[in-house]
Amino acid sequence: MGTKTVIPFGPQHPVLPEPMHLDLVIEDEKVIEAIPQIGFIHRGLEKLVSKKDFMQFVLVTERICGICSFGHSLGYSETVEALMGIEVPPRAEYLRVIWHELSRMHSHMLWLGLLADGFGYENLFMQCWRLREDVLDIFEATTGGRVILTACNVGGVEQDIENNELAGIVVTLDKMRAEYGELLRTFLKDRSVKSRLVGVGYLSKEDSVAAATVGPFARASGIDEDIRSYGFGAYGALADFQPIVSTKGDGYARCEVRGLEVLQAIDIIKELVDKMPDGEINQKVKGVPAEGVEVVSRLEQPRGECFYFAKGNGTKFLERFRIRTPTSQNIAGMVQTLQGCDLADVPLNVLTIDPCISCTER
C-alpha cells in the first residue's frame, strides 16, 4: 500500500472559487476518501423575514444567488401564494415559466463553459459564454436586468412581455439553436472531451437514490424525476413533457443531460408562446399570511429540486422561511464520485454536480 496524504481542495481553487473545502485523502494519485466542509458563510436569511415584510422579501430571495435569481423569487412567490390562497392569472403563470426556462438555459450554458474551462478547452469556454449573452440580452430587453430581474412578485409578475416581443424571442432562440447545436456536438462527440468525461465520476442509480441526489445529477444516473413533470404552473399546459434521462451515470452523462435540457427549454418556451393567453399579469394581494399556517412547495431549479418552507403568524412578517437547495442534496453524491478517481479528475467531478455554494450557504 502507498502512503496516504491529505490534500486540501478549495475554498480558493480555479475551478471552484466558492467557499467549499474538501479534504482529499490520496494514495498513489487515487482519491480514497473526500471529506467536505461547508458552512463558512451565514447571511442570516431566516432572520431577515422578521425585518422585511412578505412582499419585500421577494427581493431578498432573488439575491440568494445570481445564477438562479429568478427561480428563487418564483419559488418564494409560489410558496406565499399557497400560504394565502392567491390565484395567479394564467398569463403571469406562462411568463413565469418562460423566464424560468430562460434562466435554465443561462445556467446550463454558463456551466458548460465552466466545464470546458475545467479541462482546458478555452475556445469552447468562450463560445459557450458568448452564446449565453443572447439569453442575458433577452432578460435585459424584457425586464431591464441581466442578473437580478425583479420580474416576479407575490400574485404574478411585475411586467408583461408583448406578443410581438415574444415572437421576436422565438426568432432569437431559433437562431441560437443552430449555433448551440454545434457547441453541443463538440461536447458530446469530440474525442478529447470524451476522454475527460466518459467513465469519470461514475454514480450508479442505486447509489444516487441512496444519496438522495436531485436534478441533472440524478437524471444522469437513470432517476426519472423532474418536478416540472408534475404540471405546476404553466408546465401543466405542455402537451408532452418528458425529463431528459441518461443511464450512463458518469461525467459524460451529466454533460449530456444538461446539454439536451437547453434544447428542451427552447421547445418549452416556443410552445408556451404559441399558447400564451391574454389577460392580467398580477393579482392584487390582500391581507397577510394567517397565523400558524405552514406551506412547503417545490420547484425544479436548473440544479434540481428545491424545497421552500414558509410559516405565517398573522402579521405582514413571516414567522419562518427556509430553503433546501439542490447543491446541499448533491454533495453526498459528489463525495461518492470522488472516491477512487484520479486526483487530476477531482475538479471535473466537483464541476459535474454544478455546485452553487451561494444558494447553499444562507
Secondary structure, DSSP 8 states (H G I E B T S, - for coil): ---EEEEEE-SS-TT--SS-EEEEEEETTEEEEEEEE-------HHHHTTTS-TTTHHHHHHTS-STTHHHHHHHHHHHHHHHHT----HHHHHHHHHHHHHHHHHHHHHHHHHHHHHTT-HHHHHHHHHHHHHHHHHHHHHHS-SS----EETTEESS---HHHHHHHHHHHHHHHHHHHHHHHHHHH-HHHHHHHTTTT---HHHHHHTT--HHHHHTTT----GGGG-TGGGGG-S-------S--SHHHHHHHHHHHHHHHHHHHHHHHHT---S-SB----S---TT-EEEEEEEETTEEEEEEEE--SSSS-SEEEEE-HHHHHHHHHHHHHTT-BGGGHHHHHHTT---HHHH--
